[in-house]
Amino acid sequence: MFRCSQCQPGTQKKKLFKAEGYWIYECSKCSHQFADVQTNAEHADSVYGDDYFVGGKAGYPDYVRDASLLTKRGIYYGKVLQKYMPPGSILDIGAAAGFILKGFTQCGWQGIGVEPNARMSAFATNEVGVDVRHGTIEDLEIDRQFDLVSMIQVLPHFYDLNKGLERVAALTKPGGYWLIETWNKDSRTARFLKSAWHEYSPPSVLHWFSPKTIAFFGGALGMKVIARGRPTKKISGAHAKSLISYKIENKPVDKVIRPLLRLIPEKLNIPYPAEDLFWILLQKQSVHSNHKSVFADGKE
């Protein structure tokens, strides 16, 4: 089980509720949430196998079918970053089939990805035309640093959060950046739905963050928050139906909602309201920065 390295020794944790049969805990000091799941290097192989990308449930019904939407995600963030830095070298963590990385390259970025699923990393290299290495960030061996490390919808999946973030910090150039997109555990949606929130899906999802906890972990590694926002996002009808079906399975609302889901066209691109989603940009502070952190005074 994960334990916050910044809050030990003796930090208390409290049980919140069970989700998918696993207890969700919260650190009493930093408020980070994590699942009661024992993980090791084999965790990524077992959880993010081929079924994760084609089997639906907490994963995707057909990841490759969403190629256009995912490429546009990379282009969207490439445009967001123009406000803060010129294009440079990028490491895209959890790159899957390389579509988001492809979007970044269309905005002038050049670099590589890392992906634990061997079939997806091979597809990225052979079919999409981007360099995606097979492996996990916790164990990635590469002798270079990057201007930008992107973690789009991947940080909650790190099987060893402390080791993973330390490795990310080592791979970031002085003055370089982290771009993180993840779900906000402190959002109104998450607080209202509690264990029914779609992101409480262990053992696939292991950690739940907020802007403050990202700032906390990043700060411990010399990173400073310089910007954040809510992204515009669309998901396919097929993906939306798959996620909702998974969360309502064997619940009282199943018989009511499932017939309505059949009315949603699978190829329809559905705008996601993004109240419970955020992006955050951090910079490595071993060089001077003129940016003021949005958390400099301890407030959002």
Secondary structure in CASP SS format (residue, H / E / C, confidence):
PFRMAT SS
TARGET T0000
AUTHOR 0000-0000-0000
METHOD secondary structure of the structure
MODEL  1
M C 1.00
F C 1.00
R C 1.00
C C 1.00
S C 1.00
Q C 1.00
C C 1.00
Q C 1.00
P C 1.00
G C 1.00
T C 1.00
Q C 1.00
K E 1.00
K E 1.00
K E 1.00
L E 1.00
F E 1.00
K E 1.00
A E 1.00
E C 1.00
G C 1.00
Y E 1.00
W E 1.00
I E 1.00
Y E 1.00
E E 1.00
C E 1.00
S C 1.00
K C 1.00
C C 1.00
S C 1.00
H C 1.00
Q E 1.00
F E 1.00
A E 1.00
D C 1.00
V C 1.00
Q C 1.00
T C 1.00
N C 1.00
A C 1.00
E C 1.00
H H 1.00
A H 1.00
D H 1.00
S H 1.00
V H 1.00
Y C 1.00
G C 1.00
D H 1.00
D H 1.00
Y H 1.00
F H 1.00
V H 1.00
G C 1.00
G C 1.00
K C 1.00
A C 1.00
G C 1.00
Y C 1.00
P C 1.00
D C 1.00
Y H 1.00
V H 1.00
R H 1.00
D H 1.00
A H 1.00
S H 1.00
L H 1.00
L H 1.00
T H 1.00
K H 1.00
R H 1.00
G H 1.00
I H 1.00
Y H 1.00
Y H 1.00
G H 1.00
K H 1.00
V H 1.00
L H 1.00
Q C 1.00
K C 1.00
Y C 1.00
M C 1.00
P C 1.00
P C 1.00
G C 1.00
S E 1.00
I E 1.00
L E 1.00
D E 1.00
I E 1.00
G C 1.00
A C 1.00
A C 1.00
A C 1.00
G C 1.00
F H 1.00
I H 1.00
L H 1.00
K H 1.00
G H 1.00
F H 1.00
T H 1.00
Q C 1.00
C C 1.00
G C 1.00
W C 1.00
Q E 1.00
G E 1.00
I E 1.00
G E 1.00
V E 1.00
E E 1.00
P C 1.00
N C 1.00
A H 1.00
R H 1.00
M H 1.00
S H 1.00
A H 1.00
F H 1.00
A H 1.00
T H 1.00
N H 1.00
E H 1.00
V H 1.00
G C 1.00
V C 1.00
D E 1.00
V E 1.00
R E 1.00
H E 1.00
G C 1.00
T C 1.00
I H 1.00
E H 1.00
D H 1.00
L C 1.00
E C 1.00
I C 1.00
D C 1.00
R C 1.00
Q C 1.00
F E 1.00
D E 1.00
L E 1.00
V E 1.00
S E 1.00
M E 1.00
I E 1.00
Q C 1.00
V C 1.00
L H 1.00
P H 1.00
H H 1.00
F C 1.00
Y C 1.00
D C 1.00
L H 1.00
N H 1.00
K H 1.00
G H 1.00
L H 1.00
E H 1.00
R H 1.00
V H 1.00
A H 1.00
A H 1.00
L C 1.00
T E 1.00
K E 1.00
P E 1.00
G E 1.00
G E 1.00
Y E 1.00
W E 1.00
L E 1.00
I E 1.00
E E 1.00
T E 1.00
W E 1.00
N E 1.00
K C 1.00
D C 1.00
S C 1.00
R H 1.00
T H 1.00
A H 1.00
R H 1.00
F H 1.00
L H 1.00
K H 1.00
S H 1.00
A H 1.00
W C 1.00
H C 1.00
E C 1.00
Y C 1.00
S C 1.00
P C 1.00
P C 1.00
S C 1.00
V C 1.00
L C 1.00
H E 1.00
W E 1.00
F E 1.00
S C 1.00
P H 1.00
K H 1.00
T H 1.00
I H 1.00
A H 1.00
F H 1.00
F H 1.00
G H 1.00
G H 1.00
A C 1.00
L C 1.00
G C 1.00
M E 1.00
K E 1.00
V E 1.00
I E 1.00
A E 1.00
R E 1.00
G E 1.00
R C 1.00
P C 1.00
T C 1.00
K E 1.00
K E 1.00
I E 1.00
S E 1.00
G H 1.00
A H 1.00
H H 1.00
A H 1.00
K H 1.00
S H 1.00
L H 1.00
I H 1.00
S H 1.00
Y H 1.00
K H 1.00
I H 1.00
E C 1.00
N C 1.00
K C 1.00
P C 1.00
V C 1.00
D H 1.00
K H 1.00
V H 1.00
I H 1.00
R H 1.00
P H 1.00
L H 1.00
L H 1.00
R C 1.00
L C 1.00
I C 1.00
P C 1.00
E C 1.00
K C 1.00
L C 1.00
N E 1.00
I E 1.00
P E 1.00
Y E 1.00
P C 1.00
A C 1.00
E C 1.00
D C 1.00
L E 1.00
F E 1.00
W E 1.00
I E 1.00
L E 1.00
L E 1.00
Q E 1.00
K E 1.00
Q C 1.00
S C 1.00
V C 1.00
H C 1.00
S C 1.00
N C 1.00
H C 1.00
K C 1.00
S C 1.00
V C 1.00
F C 1.00
A C 1.00
D C 1.00
G C 1.00
K C 1.00
E C 1.00
END
